[in-house]
Amino acid sequence: MCWDMIGHIGNEVAKRLSIPIVWGGDWDGDGDKSDQKLYDPAHWELAHWRMMEPEPPHMYNARGKLVRRE
């Protein structure tokens, strides 16, 4: 039950931030956990991560502001 709550919270936060994710407790994202071949609720990944372009190197400064390297 704890993993269900964590999954729900994680999915809601990702949706609000427009971050496409896949949660290992519901791989296909249909809300039905009983149709999964693998149940790995501690697993999170970016959806379609293999097709994403790499970000240029970046880092955060001491104030938490994103600083991009040229």
N, C-alpha and C positions, 0 to 999 in steps of 0.2 A: 504494500500500500504506500509506503514511503516513496518508492521509485515512481509510482504513478503521479504523486504530487510534484516531485522534482521534474518529471517529464513535462507535466502540464505547465509548470512555472517557466521552465526553459523554453518551451515552444511559444508561450505567450510573449515572453521577453523578446525572442528572436523575431516574432511576427511584428511587434511594435517597432523594432529597430530595422525592419526590412532586411533581415539576415536570413537567407535560405539555409535551413539546417535539416539534418536527418538525425533522428534519435533512435538509438539501438533498442528501445522498448517498443517501437512501432515503426519499423523500417519503411513501410510503404505510406505512412502518414494518413491512413484511413480511419484511425481511431479504434480499430479492432486489433487488440494485442494477441488474440487467440489464433490469428492466421499467420503468425511469424514462424519461420523455420529456426531462427536464432533469436534468443532473447538476451540482449546485452544492454541493460538499462543504464550502465555507467558510460556507454559509448555515445559520443556526439561527433558529428562531422559536418562540414559545410557541404550543402547539396551541390552536386555537379562540380566538385573541387578539381577534378582532373581537367576540366575544360576552362578553368579560370586562368586569366593572364597573371603572371607574377607581378606583384606590386614592386615599385622601386624601393630600394632600401630606405628605411625610415627609423626614427627613434623618438622617444619622448624626452623632453627636458625635465628639470627638477620640478617645474610647476605643472607638469602633466600635459603640456602643450606639444602637439605633434610637430616634429622638426624633420623636414625632408632633406636628404642629402642630394646634392646635384652631381 
